Amino acid sequence: MRVVTTLPELRRVRRGLPEPVGFVPTMGYLHQGHLSLVRMARRECASVVVSIFVNPTQFGPNEDYTQYPRDLPRDLALLEKEGVDLVWTPTPEVMYPQGFQTWVTVEKLTQVLEGAHRPGHFRGVTTVVTKLFNAVQPQRAYFGQKDAQQARVIQQMTRDLNLPIAIIVGPTVREPDGLALSSRNTYLNPQERRAATVLYRALSAARRAFEQGERDAETLRRIMLEVLAQESLARVQYVSCADPETLEELHGPVEKALLSMAVFIGKTRLIDNMLVGMGRETFPPYIPEEQWTVDSEQ
């Protein structure tokens, strides 16, 4: 496994990798959710590249950029065990050189849900991912359903900019009690950790209701809120029953939906989601037209 920091190093090593190249962008402090994406890439691609970069531009002024957990030696050891070919660990100076002033924005999809509560977050995400794609030049890139809106935004951006990259979404990986894996789970004390399962319980209750025939969007939102209200440590920022493609809030009867929420457990903000009516755990992959003949049979 090669580990590089500078852009010239990356491009030199990248030129020698067998294709197709699968790419997993991360902010490090890896857990089994990240590693599940690495394994998907390893199964589907001749080479696997992972980036580790805590991106400052996607954090708001009062968010946890400086406190975000970091452990590069541990991350590299995990990736070596997974057979990763190349790891890129750029510095902020590499990604945002002095005088940087160019940004990538996706409009409607970023104005709701997370975007409504974290202004500027997705501008930072889409800009850094575009730069990572441009540097690594993968044929396939892997994102987790855990960050559902991010996955949809990246798919939209990739399509709109005609990038020749398939965007594959891997399922959310959970603890045995249902808590979605997240690097921010490390912020939780033992009492908060127990309380954090309420997100999964609320989503599961709404999903069960849907599977038993409940189709009213407002009722599904109310079910989630009622479960969340049972946990004294939970402070709800939003619950949503939205269209899985447009992410716009649904009203009245629904055939399919993205159920999602953001909830503070103590001082820690957690997000989670589930799809209903889709017949699958994740968003469908985005496959660019030039890859249809390769991927249509998969």
C-alpha positions as CSV (number, residue, x, y, z in Angstrom):
1,M,0.0,0.0,0.0
2,R,1.3,3.4,-1.0
3,V,0.6,6.5,1.1
4,V,1.1,9.9,-0.5
5,T,0.4,13.5,0.5
6,T,1.3,15.8,-2.5
7,L,-0.7,16.0,-5.7
8,P,2.3,15.2,-7.9
9,E,3.0,12.0,-5.8
10,L,-0.7,11.0,-6.2
11,R,-0.7,11.5,-9.9
12,R,2.5,9.6,-10.4
13,V,1.3,6.5,-8.4
14,R,-2.2,6.7,-9.9
15,R,-0.9,6.4,-13.4
16,G,0.5,3.0,-12.6
17,L,-2.7,1.5,-11.1
18,P,-4.7,-1.1,-13.0
19,E,-8.2,0.1,-14.0
20,P,-11.0,0.3,-13.2
21,V,-10.1,2.3,-10.1
22,G,-12.5,2.4,-7.2
23,F,-12.4,5.4,-4.8
24,V,-13.5,5.8,-1.2
25,P,-13.3,9.4,0.1
26,T,-13.2,9.7,3.9
27,M,-12.5,12.1,6.7
28,G,-10.6,9.3,8.6
29,Y,-11.2,7.9,12.0
30,L,-12.4,4.8,10.1
31,H,-15.1,2.4,11.3
32,Q,-16.7,-0.6,9.7
33,G,-19.0,1.6,7.7
34,H,-16.1,3.0,5.8
35,L,-14.4,-0.4,5.5
36,S,-17.6,-1.9,4.1
37,L,-17.3,0.7,1.2
38,V,-13.6,-0.3,0.8
39,R,-14.6,-3.9,0.5
40,M,-17.2,-3.1,-2.1
41,A,-14.6,-1.3,-4.1
42,R,-12.1,-4.1,-3.7
43,R,-14.7,-6.6,-5.0
44,E,-15.7,-4.5,-8.0
45,C,-12.5,-2.8,-9.1
46,A,-8.9,-3.7,-10.1
47,S,-7.4,-1.0,-7.8
48,V,-8.7,0.8,-4.7
49,V,-7.8,4.4,-3.7
50,V,-8.8,5.9,-0.3
51,S,-8.5,9.6,0.7
52,I,-8.3,10.8,4.3
53,F,-8.9,14.5,4.6
54,V,-10.9,16.3,7.3
55,N,-12.4,19.0,5.1
56,P,-12.5,22.4,6.9
57,T,-14.9,24.0,4.3
58,Q,-17.8,21.6,5.2
59,F,-17.8,22.6,8.9
60,G,-19.7,25.6,10.2
61,P,-18.1,28.2,12.5
62,N,-19.6,26.6,15.6
63,E,-19.1,23.0,14.5
64,D,-16.5,20.4,15.5
65,Y,-13.7,20.8,13.0
66,T,-10.9,21.1,15.5
67,Q,-12.4,18.4,17.7
68,Y,-13.2,15.9,14.9
69,P,-11.5,12.6,15.8
70,R,-8.3,11.8,14.0
71,D,-6.0,8.7,14.2
72,L,-4.0,8.4,10.9
73,P,-1.7,5.5,12.0
74,R,-4.8,3.4,13.0
75,D,-6.6,4.3,9.8
76,L,-3.6,3.3,7.7
77,A,-3.3,-0.1,9.5
78,L,-6.9,-0.8,8.8
79,L,-6.7,0.1,5.2
80,E,-3.6,-2.0,4.7
81,K,-5.4,-5.1,6.0
82,E,-8.2,-4.4,3.5
83,G,-5.7,-4.5,0.6
84,V,-6.0,-0.9,-0.4
85,D,-3.5,0.1,-3.1
86,L,-3.1,3.8,-2.5
87,V,-4.0,6.2,0.3
88,W,-4.0,10.0,-0.3
89,T,-3.7,12.2,2.8
90,P,-3.6,15.7,1.5
91,T,-3.1,18.8,3.8
92,P,-5.5,21.8,3.8
93,E,-2.8,23.7,1.9
94,V,-2.8,21.1,-0.9
95,M,-6.6,21.2,-1.2
96,Y,-7.1,24.9,-0.7
97,P,-3.9,26.8,-1.8
98,Q,-3.5,30.4,-1.0
99,G,-5.9,32.6,-3.0
100,F,-8.4,29.7,-3.5
101,Q,-11.8,31.1,-4.8
102,T,-13.6,28.5,-6.9
103,W,-16.6,26.6,-5.5
104,V,-19.0,23.9,-6.8
105,T,-22.6,24.2,-5.7
106,V,-25.7,22.0,-6.2
107,E,-28.8,24.0,-5.9
108,K,-32.1,22.5,-4.9
109,L,-31.0,19.3,-3.3
110,T,-28.8,21.2,-0.8
111,Q,-31.5,23.6,0.4
112,V,-33.4,21.1,2.5
113,L,-32.7,18.7,5.4
114,E,-29.1,19.0,6.4
115,G,-28.6,22.0,4.1
116,A,-31.3,24.0,5.8
117,H,-29.6,23.5,9.2
118,R,-25.9,23.6,8.1
119,P,-25.5,26.6,5.8
120,G,-22.5,26.2,3.5
121,H,-22.0,22.6,4.4
122,F,-22.7,21.1,1.0
123,R,-20.8,23.7,-0.8
124,G,-17.8,22.5,1.1
125,V,-18.7,18.8,0.4
126,T,-19.3,19.2,-3.4
127,T,-16.2,21.4,-3.9
128,V,-13.8,19.0,-2.1
129,V,-15.3,15.9,-3.7
130,T,-15.0,17.5,-7.2
131,K,-11.3,18.2,-6.4
132,L,-10.8,14.7,-5.1
133,F,-12.4,13.2,-8.2
134,N,-10.3,15.4,-10.5
135,A,-7.1,14.3,-8.7
136,V,-7.8,10.6,-8.4
137,Q,-9.7,10.1,-11.7
138,P,-11.6,7.0,-10.5
139,Q,-14.1,5.0,-12.6
140,R,-16.3,4.3,-9.5
141,A,-16.7,6.1,-6.2
142,Y,-18.4,4.8,-3.1
143,F,-20.5,6.6,-0.5
144,G,-22.6,5.4,2.4
145,Q,-26.4,5.6,2.7
146,K,-25.8,6.8,6.3
147,D,-25.2,10.2,4.8
148,A,-28.2,10.0,2.4
149,Q,-28.4,13.6,1.3
150,Q,-24.7,13.7,0.7
151,A,-25.0,10.6,-1.5
152,R,-27.8,12.1,-3.6
153,V,-26.1,15.5,-3.9
154,I,-22.9,13.8,-5.1
155,Q,-24.9,11.7,-7.6
156,Q,-26.6,14.9,-8.9
157,M,-23.3,16.8,-9.1
158,T,-21.6,13.9,-11.0
159,R,-24.5,13.7,-13.5
160,D,-24.7,17.5,-14.0
161,L,-21.0,17.9,-14.6
162,N,-20.8,14.9,-16.9
163,L,-18.1,13.3,-14.8
164,P,-17.3,9.8,-16.0
165,I,-17.7,8.2,-12.6
166,A,-20.2,5.8,-11.3
167,I,-21.5,6.7,-7.8
168,I,-22.3,3.6,-5.7
169,V,-24.1,3.8,-2.4
170,G,-23.4,1.2,0.3
171,P,-25.8,0.3,3.0
172,T,-25.7,1.9,6.5
173,V,-23.7,-0.3,8.9
174,R,-25.1,-0.5,12.4
175,E,-24.1,-1.6,15.9
176,P,-26.0,-4.7,17.2
177,D,-28.5,-2.4,18.9
178,G,-29.2,-0.4,15.7
179,L,-27.1,2.7,16.2
180,A,-25.6,3.7,12.9
181,L,-21.8,3.8,12.9
182,S,-20.4,7.3,12.9
183,S,-17.1,8.8,13.9
184,R,-19.0,11.2,16.1
185,N,-20.3,8.3,18.2
186,T,-17.0,8.6,20.1
187,Y,-18.4,11.9,21.6
188,L,-21.1,10.0,23.5
189,N,-20.7,9.1,27.2
190,P,-22.2,5.7,28.3
191,Q,-25.6,7.2,29.2
192,E,-25.8,9.1,25.9
193,R,-24.7,6.0,23.9
194,R,-27.6,4.1,25.3
195,A,-30.0,7.0,24.5
196,A,-28.7,7.3,21.0
197,T,-30.5,4.1,19.9
198,V,-33.7,6.1,19.9
199,L,-33.0,7.3,16.3
200,Y,-33.0,3.7,15.1
201,R,-36.1,2.9,17.1
202,A,-38.0,5.9,15.8
203,L,-37.1,5.1,12.2
204,S,-37.9,1.4,12.7
205,A,-41.3,2.3,14.1
206,A,-42.2,4.4,11.1
207,R,-40.9,1.7,8.7
208,R,-43.0,-0.9,10.4
209,A,-46.1,1.3,10.2
210,F,-45.4,1.8,6.4
211,E,-45.0,-1.9,5.9
212,Q,-48.3,-2.5,7.7
213,G,-50.1,-0.2,5.3
214,E,-49.6,3.3,6.7
215,R,-49.0,5.7,3.9
216,D,-49.7,9.2,5.2
217,A,-46.5,11.3,5.4
218,E,-47.6,13.3,8.4
219,T,-48.5,10.2,10.3
220,L,-45.1,8.7,9.6
221,R,-43.4,11.9,10.9
222,R,-45.6,11.8,14.0
223,I,-44.7,8.2,14.7
224,M,-41.0,9.1,14.7
225,L,-41.5,12.2,16.9
226,E,-43.5,10.1,19.4
227,V,-40.7,7.6,19.8
228,L,-38.1,10.3,20.1
229,A,-40.1,12.1,22.8
230,Q,-39.8,9.1,25.0
231,E,-36.0,9.7,25.3
232,S,-35.2,12.6,27.7
233,L,-31.7,13.1,26.4
234,A,-32.9,13.5,22.8
235,R,-33.4,17.0,21.3
236,V,-34.9,16.8,17.9
237,Q,-33.7,19.2,15.2
238,Y,-35.8,17.7,12.4
239,V,-37.7,14.6,11.3
240,S,-38.5,14.2,7.6
241,C,-40.5,12.1,5.2
242,A,-39.2,13.2,1.9
243,D,-39.1,12.2,-1.8
244,P,-36.0,9.9,-2.2
245,E,-35.0,11.7,-5.5
246,T,-35.8,15.4,-4.9
247,L,-35.6,15.3,-1.1
248,E,-38.6,17.5,-0.9
249,E,-40.9,17.0,2.0
250,L,-43.9,14.8,1.2
251,H,-47.5,15.4,2.2
252,G,-50.5,13.1,2.1
253,P,-50.2,9.5,0.8
254,V,-46.8,8.3,-0.2
255,E,-45.6,5.3,-2.2
256,K,-41.9,5.6,-1.3
257,A,-39.9,7.9,1.0
258,L,-36.7,8.7,2.6
259,L,-37.3,8.8,6.4
260,S,-34.6,10.8,8.1
261,M,-33.8,12.8,11.2
262,A,-31.2,14.9,13.0
263,V,-31.2,14.6,16.8
264,F,-28.9,16.0,19.5
265,I,-28.1,13.5,22.2
266,G,-26.5,15.7,24.8
267,K,-24.2,17.9,22.7
268,T,-23.7,15.4,20.0
269,R,-25.6,15.8,16.7
270,L,-26.5,12.5,15.1
271,I,-28.3,11.8,11.8
272,D,-29.9,8.6,10.5
273,N,-32.3,7.5,7.8
274,M,-34.2,4.6,6.2
275,L,-35.8,4.1,2.8
276,V,-39.3,2.8,2.6
277,G,-41.2,1.6,-0.5
278,M,-38.0,1.3,-2.5
279,G,-37.4,-2.5,-2.3
280,R,-33.8,-1.8,-1.3
281,E,-31.7,-0.4,1.5
282,T,-29.8,2.2,-0.6
283,F,-30.3,4.7,-3.3
284,P,-29.8,3.1,-6.8
285,P,-26.3,3.7,-8.2
286,Y,-25.7,6.5,-10.7
287,I,-24.0,5.1,-13.7
288,P,-22.7,7.5,-16.4
289,E,-23.8,6.7,-19.9
290,E,-20.3,5.7,-21.1
291,Q,-20.4,2.9,-18.4
292,W,-23.8,1.5,-19.2
293,T,-22.5,-1.3,-21.3
294,V,-20.2,-2.3,-18.5
295,D,-22.5,-2.0,-15.6
296,S,-26.0,-2.6,-16.9
297,E,-25.6,-6.4,-16.3
298,Q,-24.4,-6.0,-12.7
